[in-house]
Every structure is written in C-alpha cells, then in structure tokens.
Amino acid sequence: MSSAISVTYELNPPADTPIPGSLTSTKSHQFPLAKADAAGQKEYYEGLRAAVLQAKSTLGEELTAWRDVVGKREENKEAKIPKKSEDDEDEETEE
C-alpha cells in the first residue's frame, strides 16, 4: 500500500482578477511518504515529517503567488477610496 499526504484547494478570487497563466484556482497535490513501508515508527515518522515539510513548502509558494496577485488588486482598490480626515469625523459627531 502506498501512503501519501493529499492536499486539494479551490480558491475563489474576485471575478475581475487578472490571473497569470502559471496559476490555477483549483489544484491537487500528492506528497508520497518516502519511508511508508519502514519497519519502525521512527523511520515512518521521519518520512511523514519530510512529506509534510514538502507540502508546506509547495503550498506556501503557490498561495503566496495568489496573495501577491489578489493583494495588488486590493491595494489599488483601496487607493481609490478617499479617506476621511479626523476633522471630518469630529464635525459629524458634534452634529
């Protein structure tokens, strides 16, 4: 029996987000355990730890790319909204 860590994600970015060709919003990964057939617990958990670290690294890279794409869009959207000054807020509370 082959053992592996399976990770699947489905992202729902805003509809008008420009998506680079290298990114897909749905992805599935398999990270096989290197020592799944190990005789002892120590070897098994070493293989499990390696697979978890590989999964963490891969997902971190992919989700950081998504964060950068969506984050830049959100920054641009926030820059267009005029911010209230503190004087405006004081006048509103006095009325």
C-alpha positions as CSV (number, residue, x, y, z in Angstrom):
1,M,0.0,0.0,0.0
2,S,1.3,3.4,-1.0
3,S,0.9,6.2,1.6
4,A,0.8,9.8,0.7
5,I,-0.4,13.2,2.0
6,S,-3.1,14.6,-0.3
7,V,-3.9,18.3,-0.4
8,T,-6.5,19.9,-2.6
9,Y,-7.6,23.5,-2.6
10,E,-10.1,25.6,-4.5
11,L,-9.7,29.4,-4.5
12,N,-12.4,31.9,-5.5
13,P,-10.6,35.1,-6.4
14,P,-12.8,38.1,-7.4
15,A,-14.2,37.7,-10.9
16,D,-12.2,40.6,-12.4
17,T,-8.8,39.5,-11.1
18,P,-6.3,39.0,-13.9
19,I,-4.9,35.5,-13.4
20,P,-1.4,34.8,-14.8
21,G,-1.1,31.6,-16.9
22,S,1.0,29.9,-14.3
23,L,-1.7,29.9,-11.6
24,T,-4.8,27.8,-11.4
25,S,-7.6,28.3,-8.8
26,T,-8.1,24.6,-8.2
27,K,-5.1,22.3,-7.5
28,S,-4.5,18.9,-6.0
29,H,-1.2,17.5,-4.8
30,Q,0.1,14.2,-3.6
31,F,3.1,14.0,-1.4
32,P,4.3,10.4,-1.0
33,L,5.7,9.2,2.2
34,A,9.3,8.2,1.5
35,K,9.5,5.6,4.2
36,A,5.9,4.4,4.3
37,D,7.0,0.7,4.4
38,A,9.5,1.3,7.2
39,A,9.8,-1.3,9.8
40,G,9.9,1.1,12.8
41,Q,7.9,4.1,14.0
42,K,11.0,6.3,13.9
43,E,11.5,5.8,10.1
44,Y,7.8,6.2,9.4
45,Y,7.6,9.5,11.2
46,E,10.8,10.7,9.5
47,G,9.2,10.1,6.2
48,L,5.9,11.7,7.3
49,R,7.7,14.7,8.5
50,A,9.6,15.1,5.2
51,A,6.3,14.8,3.3
52,V,4.6,17.4,5.5
53,L,7.5,19.8,5.0
54,Q,7.4,19.3,1.3
55,A,3.6,20.0,1.3
56,K,4.1,23.1,3.4
57,S,6.8,24.5,1.1
58,T,4.8,23.8,-2.1
59,L,1.5,25.3,-0.8
60,G,3.4,28.2,0.7
61,E,4.9,29.1,-2.7
62,E,1.6,28.7,-4.6
63,L,-0.6,30.6,-2.1
64,T,2.0,33.4,-1.8
65,A,1.7,33.9,-5.6
66,W,-2.1,34.1,-5.2
67,R,-1.7,36.5,-2.3
68,D,0.5,38.7,-4.5
69,V,-1.9,38.8,-7.4
70,V,-5.0,39.5,-5.3
71,G,-3.2,41.7,-2.8
72,K,-2.0,44.1,-5.6
73,R,-5.6,44.4,-6.8
74,E,-6.9,45.1,-3.3
75,E,-4.2,47.8,-2.8
76,N,-5.2,49.5,-6.0
77,K,-8.9,49.4,-5.0
78,E,-8.1,50.9,-1.5
79,A,-6.0,53.6,-3.1
80,K,-9.1,54.9,-5.0
81,I,-11.2,55.3,-1.9
82,P,-10.7,58.7,-0.3
83,K,-10.0,58.5,3.4
84,K,-11.8,60.7,5.9
85,S,-9.7,63.1,7.9
86,E,-10.0,63.3,11.7
87,D,-11.5,66.8,11.4
88,D,-14.4,65.4,9.3
89,E,-15.1,62.8,11.9
90,D,-15.2,65.3,14.7
91,E,-17.7,67.5,12.8
92,E,-20.0,64.6,12.3
93,T,-20.0,63.6,16.0
94,E,-20.8,67.2,17.1
95,E,-23.9,67.4,14.9
